[in-house]
Amino acid sequence: MMPSRRSCPSLRPQRGRIAAVLAIALLLVACGKSGSPGNQPAAAAAPASTERAGDGLPEVDCPAKIRSKVDGPDIAGLKLGLTRDEALNLARCAQKNAVVVNEDRFFSELNTGAMKLGPQQFTVQSGETAECKYKSMVDMQACGLGNRVWKHVDETVTVATPGVPGRETAVGIWRTQYYRPGEQPAADSVQQALIAKYGAPQRTQKNDGGNRPWVQIWWLSDPSGQPISAQNPLATRCPTINARGDVHQGWSEACGMTVAAMINLAPDNPLLVNELSVGMADQARLYAYGTAMQEEILALEQQRQQNELKAAQQGAAAPKL
């Protein structure tokens, strides 16, 4: 079944919280950065929490140490399969004095019962900021992520780390870099660097017209790890992982590792790059992970209820009727 695409609000990172909504069928589909492992009623969006170094975050440990044995491609050293602590520490080491935003949900329709989950994804953002002022409505509107005024965002990294407490795991990674005037790299060099890192792409789209030229590239494989040929129907079905972490995402058990890149070119000189976004997820594993997580939560909840019933039967007096 093909994804039913939803219209998502534009969520620029310097404008505030990152929200998520989703739909699900046989193909899991997400708005923002969320997805669903099943057909449960949609959960209410949970508020984000914002932290800076020293505000309840663990001491950053640089150079970052990775104990998990994970293979596959990376984005700025981040790989799928890292624990949340490993991924968060690595991202913070790469962005000094960054703002960290935690989200309490990734799979929005997850049925958690009475279980309280830990943070299920995080965003680390750095750049030139100033204190928020609240003297006027204009001042309030300028206040963005982390209760800061973002004069310029340098880099935003979002990592989806869903899981039961203590087993949160990176299942999706997104990074956007924003280049200042005079520091914009050549578009050809960026494309060649991406190909050198990820290999020959399976799909490329370009928009040369208008005032917002761009190039979009996907590296696509099936669940066995084989590249998807242009003749394979999956070549048009699997590019549902987007490069940016704040736009529509989708995944299917019919697709495997997917890497997406979006190169936004400078309007006044399309030979240069304004923004570079790269995102990745293993779609089949993400689909299976969500299903397994839901089953684990339901099993743990059932065990909790049985334990409470047993304690009540053994310790409580018989009711007086």
N, C-alpha and C positions, 0 to 999 in steps of 0.2 A: 504494500500500500504506500502510495506516495505521501509526503508530508503535507499537512494542511497548514499553509503558511499564515502566520498572524502578523498583523501590523504592529510593529514595536515602536515605542517612543524613542526619539533620538537621545542617547544618554552619553553626552560628552563627559569625560572624566573630570574636567575642572568645574563641572556644574553641580555636583552633589552626589547623592547616594546612587548606588548601582542596584537596580531592582531587577526582579526576574519573574516571569510568568511562563506557563507552558501548556502544551497540549500533548496528548499521547494517542497513538494507535499502534499498529504493529511496528511502525516506525516512530521512534521517540522524537519529539520535536520540542524545541525550546525557543522562547523569546528571551532576550538578554543572555543569561548564562545558565539557565536552569533546564532541567529535564525531568522526566518522571519514570519510575520503574513499573508502574502499574496503573490500573484504572480507578484509583481511589479518588474521592472528592478532593478538589483542589484545596490546598492549605493556604491560609492567609499569609501574605508576605511578611517576613520577620524583619524587624528593624536592624540596620547595620550598626556596628559599634566601631568607633574610630579611635586609633591610638597612635601616639608617637613614641619614639624611643624613651624608655623610662616610665611610660604610662601603663604599667601592668604587663608589658611585653617581657619575655625572658631576655636575659643578657645576650646580645648578638655575639656569635662565636665565629670570628674570621681568622684565617681563611675557612670557608665552610667545609665541614666534614660530612661526607656521604657514606653511610654504612650499608644502605640498601644496595643489593646487587641487581641493577636494572640495566637493560639494554635498550637499543632503539635511538631515534633521533632526539635532539635536545633543542631547546630555545633558551639561549643565554645560560647554558649549563643545566637548566631545569629539564627533568625527564619524567615521563609518566611512570608511576609506580613508586616514586619517592614518598616517604611519610610526610605528613603535614609539617612536622617540626623541621625536617630536613629542607623541604621546599621553602618554607617561610624564612629560615635562617639564611639560605642561599640567596634568596631574593633581596633580603635586607642587607646582606654583605655587598651586593652589587649596587645598591642605592642607599648611600649614606644619608642619614637624617630624613628618611622618607616618612610619609604618612602611611599607616597601615589601617585598612578597613576590613573588618570581619563581617561576613554574612552568615546568618544562622541557617540558611536553606540553600540547597542546590537542587535536589529533586523536590520540586514544589508540591507534588501530589503524594509524597511519601506519607504513609500511615505510621506514625511513630508511637501511637498509644500513649502510655504514661512515660515513655522513655524521653529523657532530656538529652538531646544531641549537643555536641560541642560545635564550634564554628565549622561550617561546611565548605567555605571558600574564603579566599582573602584577595585583596588588591593592595599592592604596594606602589605608591606614586611619589615621584620626586620632581623638583623643579624650583623655580623662583617664586617665592610666596611672600605674603605680607599678612599682618593681623587683620582679622575682620573688624570692620567698623559698623556700628548700628545707628548712625546718626540720621540716615535717610533710607527710603525704600531702595534707592540705587545701591547704597552700601550693602544692604541685606541681600540683594540679588547677586552682588559680586562675590558673596561668601560661598565657597564651594566645598569640595572634598576636604575632610579633616578640619572643618571650620577655619579655612584659610582662604585668602584671596590669591588665586593662581595667576600671576603675571605671565608665566610661561611654564607649561608642563614639558619636562624633558623626557620622561619615560613612565609608562604604566604597565605593570605586570599583574595579571589576574590568574590565579590557580584554583581550580575546583578540586576540593579535597573532601568529598563526602565519606561517610563511614560511621560505624558505631563508635562510641567513646573509646579512645585508645588505638583505633585502627583506621583513622582517617588517612586516605591515600590520594595522591594526585592522579586525576583521571582526565584533566583538560588543562591546557596551558595557553595563555594569550599574552602577547607583548606588543605594545605600540611605542614607537620612538617618534618624537616631534623635533624636527630640525629647525634651528634658528637661521635667519637670513645670514648668508656668508658662511654657513657651516653645512649647507645642503650637499649631499653626495651626488655624484653623477648617476643617472638612472641606469645606464648600461652597466656600470660597475656593481650596482646593487643587485641587478638581475644575475650577473655572472657569479657574484658571491653566494646568492641563494642556490644556484644550480651546483656550484662547487660543494656546498654543504649538504644539499638534499638530493642531488642527482637530477636526471632529466625529468621535467614535469610531464604529467599526463594531460593537463588541460590548462589553457591560457586564454584569457579574455582581455581586450583592450578597449578603452574609450579615448579616442584621440580628439574628439570634438568638444565644444563647449568650454566653459571656464573651469572645469574640474576634471582634467585628464587623469586617467589611472590605468594601471595594469594589475590584473588579478591572476594568480597562479595557484594551481593545486597539484599536489603529489598524492596519488590515489593508489590504494592496494585493496585486494580482497582479504577476507578474514585469514587466509592461509599465508598472507604476506606477498603474494604475487602482484606485480603492477597491473593495473587495469588498462587494457588497450582502448584506443579511441573507438573501436568497433563494438566494444562491450556495452550493452545498455546501462551498466552500472556507471559508465563514464559520465553520464548526465544525471544519474540518480545520487551518486555519492558526494558531490561537492556541496554538502550541506553544513560542513564545519567551516565557519567564517574566520577570517584572520583577526578581526577585532573581537574583543571579549565583551563588548557592550551592545552587540547586535544579535539578530536571529541566529540560532544554532539548531541543528538537527542531527540525528544519528539513527543508523539502521543496523540490524544484525547482519545484513547482507554485505556491509562494507567493512573494511579493515582500517589500518592506520591511514590517517588523512592529515596532511599538512597543507595549510592555506597561507598565502601571502597576498597582501594588498599594498601596492606601491602607489601612493598618491603623489602625482607630479605637481611641480610648481606651476600655477596658472600663467605666470608671466614668463616662464622658461621651462617647458616640458622636458627639457634635457636633464633637469635636476629634480630631486625628491624632496617633497615637503614632509611626508609621513610614511613610515614603514611599519606595517603590522604583520605579525606572524602568529598563527594559532595552530594547535594540533590536538587530536584525540584519536584513540583507536575506537572506532564506532562500535564494532561487534563486542569488544571487551567492555565498553561503557554500558552498552545495553545489558549485557550479562551481569555487570557489577551492580547496576540498579536493581535488577530482579533479585539477585542474591542478597543484597542488603535488606530489601523489604522482607524476604523470607526469614532472614536472621532476626530482624527486629520482632516479627510476629512470633517466632519461636521463643525468644527471650521474654517477650511479654506474657506468653502463655505459661512459661515456667515461673515467672514472677507471680502470676495469679494463683497457680497451683500451690506455690510455697506459702502464700498468704492464707489460702484456704486451709492448708494443713496446719499452720500455726493457730488459726482460729479454732479449728476442730480440737486441737490438743490443749489449748490454753483457756478457751472461753467457757464460761458456764452455760448450761442449757438455757435457752430463752424461756421466760415465763409467759405462757399463753393464757 
